[in-house]
Amino acid sequence: MAVRVVMTVGGVVVAVVVVVVGAAGFVVTLAVVVVRMTMIVTAAVLVPVAGLVSAFRLMSVGAFTSVSMPTLVSTPPTIPRRVTFPRFQAFNFRAANIGHSGFLVQFVV
């Protein structure tokens, strides 16, 4: 009789522990999902807003006028001669032109 009572109490304890741990795991998983979704939604909202702000800033300094765009198009790339690998040329083109074309090259290239 005592063995049966101990086994029953032990089974109840194990069942309660399993339910509590499972519920805790569910709550943690739900919290992680909520945090990740919040991060995704925040990024989805903030990235376009940041792009619009950058575009308005560029327009406010006259970056899209007919004066600065032909200057940008007619500027030849100044790639250092010691670099011969094609994968580095785009980076060097961007870095070499930052000095005289400003942030407009970074935005367009």
Secondary structure, 3 states (H helix, E strand, C coil): CHHHHHHHHHHHHHHHHHHHHHHHHHHHHHHHHHHHHHHHHHHHHHHHHHHHHHHHHHHHCCCCCCCHHHHHHHCCCCCCCCCCCHHHHHHHHHHHHHHHHCHHHHHHC
